[in-house]
Amino acid sequence: MAVEKPEEYIKFITGKAINFIDMPMDTRRENRQKAKATREPWLTRWFGIGGFGVMQWIKSTAREESNEEQSDLPVKMT
């Protein structure tokens, strides 16, 4: 918002504050929950798709290691 006079900015901020104060608490909570629900995961926000890729790679290597450990266990046949 381009503001030429400080009085306009003060009116704008005052109007926003009044709207926020007049809004019921339940509506504010709902708006906050909606904003949190639509937000990207923190890993993507901080590191982009590269961070997501690294996380998937780490998970896949951990899964492979756990599968190898399970295959080393003796098989009991009846």
PDB file of N, CA, C and O in Angstrom:
ATOM      1  N   MET A   1       0.849  -1.170   0.000  1.00  0.00           N
ATOM      2  CA  MET A   1       0.000   0.000   0.000  1.00  0.00           C
ATOM      3  C   MET A   1       0.895   1.233   0.000  1.00  0.00           C
ATOM      4  O   MET A   1       1.690   1.426   0.921  1.00  0.00           O
ATOM      5  N   ALA A   2       0.773   2.050  -1.006  1.00  0.00           N
ATOM      6  CA  ALA A   2       1.543   3.281  -1.101  1.00  0.00           C
ATOM      7  C   ALA A   2       0.789   4.377  -0.356  1.00  0.00           C
ATOM      8  O   ALA A   2      -0.366   4.671  -0.663  1.00  0.00           O
ATOM      9  N   VAL A   3       1.453   4.971   0.620  1.00  0.00           N
ATOM     10  CA  VAL A   3       0.824   6.003   1.435  1.00  0.00           C
ATOM     11  C   VAL A   3       1.591   7.297   1.247  1.00  0.00           C
ATOM     12  O   VAL A   3       2.812   7.339   1.398  1.00  0.00           O
ATOM     13  N   GLU A   4       0.869   8.344   0.919  1.00  0.00           N
ATOM     14  CA  GLU A   4       1.500   9.640   0.723  1.00  0.00           C
ATOM     15  C   GLU A   4       1.511  10.453   2.008  1.00  0.00           C
ATOM     16  O   GLU A   4       2.431  11.237   2.238  1.00  0.00           O
ATOM     17  N   LYS A   5       0.510  10.277   2.835  1.00  0.00           N
ATOM     18  CA  LYS A   5       0.414  11.064   4.060  1.00  0.00           C
ATOM     19  C   LYS A   5       0.334  10.120   5.261  1.00  0.00           C
ATOM     20  O   LYS A   5      -0.304   9.071   5.179  1.00  0.00           O
ATOM     21  N   PRO A   6       0.969  10.480   6.364  1.00  0.00           N
ATOM     22  CA  PRO A   6       0.908   9.626   7.557  1.00  0.00           C
ATOM     23  C   PRO A   6      -0.497   9.512   8.131  1.00  0.00           C
ATOM     24  O   PRO A   6      -0.826   8.507   8.761  1.00  0.00           O
ATOM     25  N   GLU A   7      -1.325  10.524   7.922  1.00  0.00           N
ATOM     26  CA  GLU A   7      -2.689  10.475   8.459  1.00  0.00           C
ATOM     27  C   GLU A   7      -3.482   9.328   7.823  1.00  0.00           C
ATOM     28  O   GLU A   7      -4.272   8.665   8.495  1.00  0.00           O
ATOM     29  N   GLU A   8      -3.266   9.102   6.528  1.00  0.00           N
ATOM     30  CA  GLU A   8      -3.956   8.003   5.837  1.00  0.00           C
ATOM     31  C   GLU A   8      -3.530   6.659   6.417  1.00  0.00           C
ATOM     32  O   GLU A   8      -4.353   5.763   6.603  1.00  0.00           O
ATOM     33  N   TYR A   9      -2.252   6.528   6.697  1.00  0.00           N
ATOM     34  CA  TYR A   9      -1.734   5.282   7.265  1.00  0.00           C
ATOM     35  C   TYR A   9      -2.316   5.039   8.653  1.00  0.00           C
ATOM     36  O   TYR A   9      -2.680   3.912   8.991  1.00  0.00           O
ATOM     37  N   ILE A  10      -2.404   6.094   9.454  1.00  0.00           N
ATOM     38  CA  ILE A  10      -2.975   5.965  10.797  1.00  0.00           C
ATOM     39  C   ILE A  10      -4.442   5.565  10.710  1.00  0.00           C
ATOM     40  O   ILE A  10      -4.896   4.734  11.496  1.00  0.00           O
ATOM     41  N   LYS A  11      -5.196   6.138   9.768  1.00  0.00           N
ATOM     42  CA  LYS A  11      -6.600   5.765   9.577  1.00  0.00           C
ATOM     43  C   LYS A  11      -6.719   4.300   9.156  1.00  0.00           C
ATOM     44  O   LYS A  11      -7.594   3.577   9.633  1.00  0.00           O
ATOM     45  N   PHE A  12      -5.832   3.874   8.262  1.00  0.00           N
ATOM     46  CA  PHE A  12      -5.853   2.491   7.790  1.00  0.00           C
ATOM     47  C   PHE A  12      -5.585   1.523   8.942  1.00  0.00           C
ATOM     48  O   PHE A  12      -6.319   0.550   9.115  1.00  0.00           O
ATOM     49  N   ILE A  13      -4.545   1.781   9.726  1.00  0.00           N
ATOM     50  CA  ILE A  13      -4.189   0.903  10.847  1.00  0.00           C
ATOM     51  C   ILE A  13      -5.294   0.918  11.901  1.00  0.00           C
ATOM     52  O   ILE A  13      -5.631  -0.129  12.454  1.00  0.00           O
ATOM     53  N   THR A  14      -5.857   2.083  12.183  1.00  0.00           N
ATOM     54  CA  THR A  14      -6.943   2.182  13.160  1.00  0.00           C
ATOM     55  C   THR A  14      -8.152   1.385  12.699  1.00  0.00           C
ATOM     56  O   THR A  14      -8.782   0.697  13.502  1.00  0.00           O
ATOM     57  N   GLY A  15      -8.484   1.469  11.415  1.00  0.00           N
ATOM     58  CA  GLY A  15      -9.610   0.700  10.874  1.00  0.00           C
ATOM     59  C   GLY A  15      -9.388  -0.796  10.994  1.00  0.00           C
ATOM     60  O   GLY A  15     -10.309  -1.536  11.340  1.00  0.00           O
ATOM     61  N   LYS A  16      -8.157  -1.253  10.706  1.00  0.00           N
ATOM     62  CA  LYS A  16      -7.833  -2.682  10.851  1.00  0.00           C
ATOM     63  C   LYS A  16      -7.964  -3.126  12.307  1.00  0.00           C
ATOM     64  O   LYS A  16      -8.505  -4.196  12.586  1.00  0.00           O
ATOM     65  N   ALA A  17      -7.468  -2.304  13.232  1.00  0.00           N
ATOM     66  CA  ALA A  17      -7.534  -2.647  14.654  1.00  0.00           C
ATOM     67  C   ALA A  17      -8.982  -2.709  15.137  1.00  0.00           C
ATOM     68  O   ALA A  17      -9.347  -3.613  15.889  1.00  0.00           O
ATOM     69  N   ILE A  18      -9.801  -1.761  14.713  1.00  0.00           N
ATOM     70  CA  ILE A  18     -11.212  -1.748  15.117  1.00  0.00           C
ATOM     71  C   ILE A  18     -11.928  -2.987  14.574  1.00  0.00           C
ATOM     72  O   ILE A  18     -12.710  -3.612  15.291  1.00  0.00           O
ATOM     73  N   ASN A  19     -11.670  -3.344  13.325  1.00  0.00           N
ATOM     74  CA  ASN A  19     -12.293  -4.543  12.754  1.00  0.00           C
ATOM     75  C   ASN A  19     -11.874  -5.788  13.526  1.00  0.00           C
ATOM     76  O   ASN A  19     -12.692  -6.678  13.761  1.00  0.00           O
ATOM     77  N   PHE A  20     -10.617  -5.855  13.917  1.00  0.00           N
ATOM     78  CA  PHE A  20     -10.133  -7.017  14.666  1.00  0.00           C
ATOM     79  C   PHE A  20     -10.784  -7.084  16.038  1.00  0.00           C
ATOM     80  O   PHE A  20     -11.188  -8.159  16.479  1.00  0.00           O
ATOM     81  N   ILE A  21     -10.891  -5.951  16.715  1.00  0.00           N
ATOM     82  CA  ILE A  21     -11.480  -5.920  18.056  1.00  0.00           C
ATOM     83  C   ILE A  21     -12.968  -6.255  18.001  1.00  0.00           C
ATOM     84  O   ILE A  21     -13.474  -6.957  18.876  1.00  0.00           O
ATOM     85  N   ASP A  22     -13.675  -5.762  16.986  1.00  0.00           N
ATOM     86  CA  ASP A  22     -15.117  -6.016  16.868  1.00  0.00           C
ATOM     87  C   ASP A  22     -15.435  -7.447  16.449  1.00  0.00           C
ATOM     88  O   ASP A  22     -16.561  -7.904  16.645  1.00  0.00           O
ATOM     89  N   MET A  23     -14.477  -8.156  15.881  1.00  0.00           N
ATOM     90  CA  MET A  23     -14.709  -9.518  15.432  1.00  0.00           C
ATOM     91  C   MET A  23     -14.834 -10.454  16.644  1.00  0.00           C
ATOM     92  O   MET A  23     -14.015 -10.386  17.561  1.00  0.00           O
ATOM     93  N   PRO A  24     -15.853 -11.327  16.653  1.00  0.00           N
ATOM     94  CA  PRO A  24     -16.004 -12.260  17.772  1.00  0.00           C
ATOM     95  C   PRO A  24     -14.795 -13.201  17.898  1.00  0.00           C
ATOM     96  O   PRO A  24     -14.131 -13.521  16.912  1.00  0.00           O
ATOM     97  N   MET A  25     -14.534 -13.627  19.121  1.00  0.00           N
ATOM     98  CA  MET A  25     -13.388 -14.478  19.399  1.00  0.00           C
ATOM     99  C   MET A  25     -13.469 -15.795  18.612  1.00  0.00           C
ATOM    100  O   MET A  25     -12.449 -16.288  18.130  1.00  0.00           O
ATOM    101  N   ASP A  26     -14.670 -16.365  18.480  1.00  0.00           N
ATOM    102  CA  ASP A  26     -14.826 -17.622  17.747  1.00  0.00           C
ATOM    103  C   ASP A  26     -14.420 -17.470  16.281  1.00  0.00           C
ATOM    104  O   ASP A  26     -13.784 -18.355  15.709  1.00  0.00           O
ATOM    105  N   THR A  27     -14.792 -16.343  15.684  1.00  0.00           N
ATOM    106  CA  THR A  27     -14.435 -16.102  14.287  1.00  0.00           C
ATOM    107  C   THR A  27     -12.931 -15.976  14.133  1.00  0.00           C
ATOM    108  O   THR A  27     -12.359 -16.485  13.169  1.00  0.00           O
ATOM    109  N   ARG A  28     -12.278 -15.293  15.087  1.00  0.00           N
ATOM    110  CA  ARG A  28     -10.820 -15.155  15.031  1.00  0.00           C
ATOM    111  C   ARG A  28     -10.143 -16.512  15.141  1.00  0.00           C
ATOM    112  O   ARG A  28      -9.172 -16.783  14.435  1.00  0.00           O
ATOM    113  N   ARG A  29     -10.653 -17.369  16.025  1.00  0.00           N
ATOM    114  CA  ARG A  29     -10.091 -18.719  16.181  1.00  0.00           C
ATOM    115  C   ARG A  29     -10.247 -19.527  14.897  1.00  0.00           C
ATOM    116  O   ARG A  29      -9.315 -20.200  14.456  1.00  0.00           O
ATOM    117  N   GLU A  30     -11.449 -19.452  14.298  1.00  0.00           N
ATOM    118  CA  GLU A  30     -11.692 -20.177  13.048  1.00  0.00           C
ATOM    119  C   GLU A  30     -10.754 -19.699  11.950  1.00  0.00           C
ATOM    120  O   GLU A  30     -10.196 -20.509  11.210  1.00  0.00           O
ATOM    121  N   ASN A  31     -10.578 -18.375  11.841  1.00  0.00           N
ATOM    122  CA  ASN A  31      -9.674 -17.830  10.825  1.00  0.00           C
ATOM    123  C   ASN A  31      -8.244 -18.310  11.051  1.00  0.00           C
ATOM    124  O   ASN A  31      -7.543 -18.643  10.096  1.00  0.00           O
ATOM    125  N   ARG A  32      -7.813 -18.348  12.303  1.00  0.00           N
ATOM    126  CA  ARG A  32      -6.468 -18.805  12.627  1.00  0.00           C
ATOM    127  C   ARG A  32      -6.290 -20.281  12.268  1.00  0.00           C
ATOM    128  O   ARG A  32      -5.258 -20.671  11.720  1.00  0.00           O
ATOM    129  N   GLN A  33      -7.307 -21.106  12.581  1.00  0.00           N
ATOM    130  CA  GLN A  33      -7.224 -22.529  12.256  1.00  0.00           C
ATOM    131  C   GLN A  33      -7.210 -22.753  10.750  1.00  0.00           C
ATOM    132  O   GLN A  33      -6.492 -23.627  10.264  1.00  0.00           O
ATOM    133  N   LYS A  34      -7.993 -21.976  10.004  1.00  0.00           N
ATOM    134  CA  LYS A  34      -7.996 -22.096   8.544  1.00  0.00           C
ATOM    135  C   LYS A  34      -6.640 -21.719   7.971  1.00  0.00           C
ATOM    136  O   LYS A  34      -6.149 -22.375   7.053  1.00  0.00           O
ATOM    137  N   ALA A  35      -6.034 -20.671   8.504  1.00  0.00           N
ATOM    138  CA  ALA A  35      -4.719 -20.236   8.025  1.00  0.00           C
ATOM    139  C   ALA A  35      -3.664 -21.307   8.312  1.00  0.00           C
ATOM    140  O   ALA A  35      -2.796 -21.558   7.476  1.00  0.00           O
ATOM    141  N   LYS A  36      -3.732 -21.933   9.477  1.00  0.00           N
ATOM    142  CA  LYS A  36      -2.773 -22.989   9.802  1.00  0.00           C
ATOM    143  C   LYS A  36      -2.972 -24.207   8.915  1.00  0.00           C
ATOM    144  O   LYS A  36      -2.003 -24.863   8.532  1.00  0.00           O
ATOM    145  N   ALA A  37      -4.225 -24.515   8.585  1.00  0.00           N
ATOM    146  CA  ALA A  37      -4.515 -25.687   7.763  1.00  0.00           C
ATOM    147  C   ALA A  37      -4.024 -25.511   6.327  1.00  0.00           C
ATOM    148  O   ALA A  37      -3.622 -26.485   5.690  1.00  0.00           O
ATOM    149  N   THR A  38      -4.052 -24.293   5.815  1.00  0.00           N
ATOM    150  CA  THR A  38      -3.652 -24.069   4.430  1.00  0.00           C
ATOM    151  C   THR A  38      -2.158 -23.803   4.278  1.00  0.00           C
ATOM    152  O   THR A  38      -1.656 -23.718   3.157  1.00  0.00           O
ATOM    153  N   ARG A  39      -1.442 -23.672   5.393  1.00  0.00           N
ATOM    154  CA  ARG A  39      -0.016 -23.360   5.349  1.00  0.00           C
ATOM    155  C   ARG A  39       0.790 -24.598   4.976  1.00  0.00           C
ATOM    156  O   ARG A  39       0.425 -25.718   5.334  1.00  0.00           O
ATOM    157  N   GLU A  40       1.882 -24.389   4.257  1.00  0.00           N
ATOM    158  CA  GLU A  40       2.753 -25.493   3.861  1.00  0.00           C
ATOM    159  C   GLU A  40       3.476 -26.046   5.089  1.00  0.00           C
ATOM    160  O   GLU A  40       3.607 -25.338   6.087  1.00  0.00           O
ATOM    161  N   PRO A  41       3.943 -27.285   5.040  1.00  0.00           N
ATOM    162  CA  PRO A  41       4.735 -27.813   6.149  1.00  0.00           C
ATOM    163  C   PRO A  41       6.005 -26.981   6.353  1.00  0.00           C
ATOM    164  O   PRO A  41       6.508 -26.368   5.412  1.00  0.00           O
ATOM    165  N   TRP A  42       6.512 -26.964   7.572  1.00  0.00           N
ATOM    166  CA  TRP A  42       7.659 -26.106   7.887  1.00  0.00           C
ATOM    167  C   TRP A  42       8.890 -26.468   7.073  1.00  0.00           C
ATOM    168  O   TRP A  42       9.672 -25.584   6.722  1.00  0.00           O
ATOM    169  N   LEU A  43       9.080 -27.731   6.767  1.00  0.00           N
ATOM    170  CA  LEU A  43      10.263 -28.142   6.014  1.00  0.00           C
ATOM    171  C   LEU A  43      10.241 -27.539   4.612  1.00  0.00           C
ATOM    172  O   LEU A  43      11.273 -27.092   4.111  1.00  0.00           O
ATOM    173  N   THR A  44       9.085 -27.525   3.988  1.00  0.00           N
ATOM    174  CA  THR A  44       8.964 -26.952   2.649  1.00  0.00           C
ATOM    175  C   THR A  44       9.111 -25.436   2.694  1.00  0.00           C
ATOM    176  O   THR A  44       9.732 -24.847   1.810  1.00  0.00           O
ATOM    177  N   ARG A  45       8.545 -24.803   3.714  1.00  0.00           N
ATOM    178  CA  ARG A  45       8.660 -23.349   3.818  1.00  0.00           C
ATOM    179  C   ARG A  45      10.105 -22.915   4.020  1.00  0.00           C
ATOM    180  O   ARG A  45      10.532 -21.905   3.460  1.00  0.00           O
ATOM    181  N   TRP A  46      10.855 -23.660   4.807  1.00  0.00           N
ATOM    182  CA  TRP A  46      12.224 -23.254   5.127  1.00  0.00           C
ATOM    183  C   TRP A  46      13.220 -23.666   4.054  1.00  0.00           C
ATOM    184  O   TRP A  46      14.121 -22.895   3.721  1.00  0.00           O
ATOM    185  N   PHE A  47      13.074 -24.865   3.510  1.00  0.00           N
ATOM    186  CA  PHE A  47      14.106 -25.393   2.610  1.00  0.00           C
ATOM    187  C   PHE A  47      13.611 -25.687   1.201  1.00  0.00           C
ATOM    188  O   PHE A  47      14.403 -26.102   0.354  1.00  0.00           O
ATOM    189  N   GLY A  48      12.342 -25.488   0.926  1.00  0.00           N
ATOM    190  CA  GLY A  48      11.818 -25.733  -0.405  1.00  0.00           C
ATOM    191  C   GLY A  48      11.704 -27.221  -0.692  1.00  0.00           C
ATOM    192  O   GLY A  48      11.677 -28.043   0.225  1.00  0.00           O
ATOM    193  N   ILE A  49      11.639 -27.552  -1.954  1.00  0.00           N
ATOM    194  CA  ILE A  49      11.461 -28.945  -2.354  1.00  0.00           C
ATOM    195  C   ILE A  49      12.713 -29.764  -2.067  1.00  0.00           C
ATOM    196  O   ILE A  49      12.626 -30.982  -1.907  1.00  0.00           O
ATOM    197  N   GLY A  50      13.880 -29.117  -1.997  1.00  0.00           N
ATOM    198  CA  GLY A  50      15.126 -29.819  -1.698  1.00  0.00           C
ATOM    199  C   GLY A  50      15.092 -30.442  -0.313  1.00  0.00           C
ATOM    200  O   GLY A  50      15.535 -31.577  -0.133  1.00  0.00           O
ATOM    201  N   GLY A  51      14.572 -29.715   0.665  1.00  0.00           N
ATOM    202  CA  GLY A  51      14.460 -30.258   2.020  1.00  0.00           C
ATOM    203  C   GLY A  51      13.519 -31.446   2.068  1.00  0.00           C
ATOM    204  O   GLY A  51      13.769 -32.417   2.782  1.00  0.00           O
ATOM    205  N   PHE A  52      12.445 -31.369   1.313  1.00  0.00           N
ATOM    206  CA  PHE A  52      11.497 -32.483   1.244  1.00  0.00           C
ATOM    207  C   PHE A  52      12.172 -33.712   0.636  1.00  0.00           C
ATOM    208  O   PHE A  52      11.981 -34.831   1.112  1.00  0.00           O
ATOM    209  N   GLY A  53      12.957 -33.497  -0.411  1.00  0.00           N
ATOM    210  CA  GLY A  53      13.660 -34.608  -1.053  1.00  0.00           C
ATOM    211  C   GLY A  53      14.656 -35.265  -0.120  1.00  0.00           C
ATOM    212  O   GLY A  53      14.763 -36.491  -0.087  1.00  0.00           O
ATOM    213  N   VAL A  54      15.382 -34.465   0.634  1.00  0.00           N
ATOM    214  CA  VAL A  54      16.354 -35.015   1.593  1.00  0.00           C
ATOM    215  C   VAL A  54      15.632 -35.819   2.664  1.00  0.00           C
ATOM    216  O   VAL A  54      16.097 -36.888   3.060  1.00  0.00           O
ATOM    217  N   MET A  55      14.486 -35.306   3.137  1.00  0.00           N
ATOM    218  CA  MET A  55      13.725 -36.027   4.149  1.00  0.00           C
ATOM    219  C   MET A  55      13.260 -37.383   3.613  1.00  0.00           C
ATOM    220  O   MET A  55      13.344 -38.387   4.320  1.00  0.00           O
ATOM    221  N   GLN A  56      12.778 -37.420   2.385  1.00  0.00           N
ATOM    222  CA  GLN A  56      12.330 -38.679   1.796  1.00  0.00           C
ATOM    223  C   GLN A  56      13.493 -39.648   1.626  1.00  0.00           C
ATOM    224  O   GLN A  56      13.336 -40.851   1.840  1.00  0.00           O
ATOM    225  N   TRP A  57      14.650 -39.136   1.247  1.00  0.00           N
ATOM    226  CA  TRP A  57      15.831 -39.980   1.074  1.00  0.00           C
ATOM    227  C   TRP A  57      16.252 -40.596   2.407  1.00  0.00           C
ATOM    228  O   TRP A  57      16.586 -41.779   2.470  1.00  0.00           O
ATOM    229  N   ILE A  58      16.235 -39.791   3.476  1.00  0.00           N
ATOM    230  CA  ILE A  58      16.603 -40.300   4.801  1.00  0.00           C
ATOM    231  C   ILE A  58      15.604 -41.364   5.248  1.00  0.00           C
ATOM    232  O   ILE A  58      16.001 -42.392   5.796  1.00  0.00           O
ATOM    233  N   LYS A  59      14.325 -41.128   5.023  1.00  0.00           N
ATOM    234  CA  LYS A  59      13.310 -42.113   5.403  1.00  0.00           C
ATOM    235  C   LYS A  59      13.495 -43.420   4.638  1.00  0.00           C
ATOM    236  O   LYS A  59      13.350 -44.498   5.214  1.00  0.00           O
ATOM    237  N   SER A  60      13.814 -43.333   3.350  1.00  0.00           N
ATOM    238  CA  SER A  60      13.968 -44.552   2.556  1.00  0.00           C
ATOM    239  C   SER A  60      15.185 -45.348   3.009  1.00  0.00           C
ATOM    240  O   SER A  60      15.136 -46.578   3.038  1.00  0.00           O
ATOM    241  N   THR A  61      16.280 -44.671   3.363  1.00  0.00           N
ATOM    242  CA  THR A  61      17.459 -45.403   3.839  1.00  0.00           C
ATOM    243  C   THR A  61      17.185 -46.030   5.197  1.00  0.00           C
ATOM    244  O   THR A  61      17.667 -47.128   5.479  1.00  0.00           O
ATOM    245  N   ALA A  62      16.420 -45.351   6.039  1.00  0.00           N
ATOM    246  CA  ALA A  62      16.071 -45.920   7.340  1.00  0.00           C
ATOM    247  C   ALA A  62      15.194 -47.156   7.153  1.00  0.00           C
ATOM    248  O   ALA A  62      15.354 -48.142   7.873  1.00  0.00           O
ATOM    249  N   ARG A  63      14.277 -47.113   6.201  1.00  0.00           N
ATOM    250  CA  ARG A  63      13.425 -48.271   5.930  1.00  0.00           C
ATOM    251  C   ARG A  63      14.241 -49.446   5.415  1.00  0.00           C
ATOM    252  O   ARG A  63      14.002 -50.588   5.806  1.00  0.00           O
ATOM    253  N   GLU A  64      15.203 -49.171   4.540  1.00  0.00           N
ATOM    254  CA  GLU A  64      16.051 -50.240   4.004  1.00  0.00           C
ATOM    255  C   GLU A  64      16.874 -50.882   5.110  1.00  0.00           C
ATOM    256  O   GLU A  64      17.035 -52.102   5.125  1.00  0.00           O
ATOM    257  N   GLU A  65      17.398 -50.085   6.035  1.00  0.00           N
ATOM    258  CA  GLU A  65      18.179 -50.625   7.139  1.00  0.00           C
ATOM    259  C   GLU A  65      17.326 -51.486   8.047  1.00  0.00           C
ATOM    260  O   GLU A  65      17.778 -52.535   8.505  1.00  0.00           O
ATOM    261  N   SER A  66      16.090 -51.060   8.318  1.00  0.00           N
ATOM    262  CA  SER A  66      15.221 -51.855   9.185  1.00  0.00           C
ATOM    263  C   SER A  66      14.826 -53.160   8.495  1.00  0.00           C
ATOM    264  O   SER A  66      14.673 -54.182   9.164  1.00  0.00           O
ATOM    265  N   ASN A  67      14.658 -53.147   7.183  1.00  0.00           N
ATOM    266  CA  ASN A  67      14.350 -54.377   6.453  1.00  0.00           C
ATOM    267  C   ASN A  67      15.529 -55.335   6.483  1.00  0.00           C
ATOM    268  O   ASN A  67      15.330 -56.544   6.593  1.00  0.00           O
ATOM    269  N   GLU A  68      16.745 -54.827   6.388  1.00  0.00           N
ATOM    270  CA  GLU A  68      17.927 -55.673   6.453  1.00  0.00           C
ATOM    271  C   GLU A  68      18.065 -56.314   7.825  1.00  0.00           C
ATOM    272  O   GLU A  68      18.437 -57.483   7.920  1.00  0.00           O
ATOM    273  N   GLU A  69      17.773 -55.576   8.887  1.00  0.00           N
ATOM    274  CA  GLU A  69      17.846 -56.115  10.236  1.00  0.00           C
ATOM    275  C   GLU A  69      16.825 -57.220  10.424  1.00  0.00           C
ATOM    276  O   GLU A  69      17.112 -58.226  11.073  1.00  0.00           O
ATOM    277  N   GLN A  70      15.636 -57.044   9.864  1.00  0.00           N
ATOM    278  CA  GLN A  70      14.600 -58.056   9.997  1.00  0.00           C
ATOM    279  C   GLN A  70      14.974 -59.312   9.215  1.00  0.00           C
ATOM    280  O   GLN A  70      14.645 -60.417   9.646  1.00  0.00           O
ATOM    281  N   SER A  71      15.645 -59.172   8.092  1.00  0.00           N
ATOM    282  CA  SER A  71      16.008 -60.346   7.312  1.00  0.00           C
ATOM    283  C   SER A  71      17.144 -61.125   7.953  1.00  0.00           C
ATOM    284  O   SER A  71      17.326 -62.302   7.642  1.00  0.00           O
ATOM    285  N   ASP A  72      17.913 -60.503   8.838  1.00  0.00           N
ATOM    286  CA  ASP A  72      19.005 -61.198   9.524  1.00  0.00           C
ATOM    287  C   ASP A  72      18.502 -62.090  10.656  1.00  0.00           C
ATOM    288  O   ASP A  72      19.245 -62.946  11.136  1.00  0.00           O
ATOM    289  N   LEU A  73      17.275 -61.909  11.083  1.00  0.00           N
ATOM    290  CA  LEU A  73      16.733 -62.717  12.154  1.00  0.00           C
ATOM    291  C   LEU A  73      16.499 -64.146  11.650  1.00  0.00           C
ATOM    292  O   LEU A  73      16.099 -64.350  10.504  1.00  0.00           O
ATOM    293  N   PRO A  74      16.752 -65.128  12.519  1.00  0.00           N
ATOM    294  CA  PRO A  74      16.520 -66.521  12.083  1.00  0.00           C
ATOM    295  C   PRO A  74      15.034 -66.779  11.871  1.00  0.00           C
ATOM    296  O   PRO A  74      14.189 -66.273  12.609  1.00  0.00           O
ATOM    297  N   VAL A  75      14.738 -67.559  10.871  1.00  0.00           N
ATOM    298  CA  VAL A  75      13.369 -67.896  10.536  1.00  0.00           C
ATOM    299  C   VAL A  75      13.023 -69.208  11.235  1.00  0.00           C
ATOM    300  O   VAL A  75      13.746 -70.198  11.117  1.00  0.00           O
ATOM    301  N   LYS A  76      11.929 -69.202  11.950  1.00  0.00           N
ATOM    302  CA  LYS A  76      11.498 -70.380  12.683  1.00  0.00           C
ATOM    303  C   LYS A  76      10.492 -71.128  11.809  1.00  0.00           C
ATOM    304  O   LYS A  76       9.422 -70.608  11.492  1.00  0.00           O
ATOM    305  N   MET A  77      10.845 -72.335  11.432  1.00  0.00           N
ATOM    306  CA  MET A  77       9.948 -73.121  10.605  1.00  0.00           C
ATOM    307  C   MET A  77       9.368 -74.253  11.447  1.00  0.00           C
ATOM    308  O   MET A  77      10.082 -74.877  12.232  1.00  0.00           O
ATOM    309  N   THR A  78       8.091 -74.511  11.284  1.00  0.00           N
ATOM    310  CA  THR A  78       7.437 -75.574  12.057  1.00  0.00           C
ATOM    311  C   THR A  78       7.085 -76.738  11.196  1.00  0.00           C
ATOM    312  O   THR A  78       6.529 -77.722  11.685  1.00  0.00           O
TER     313      THR A  78
END
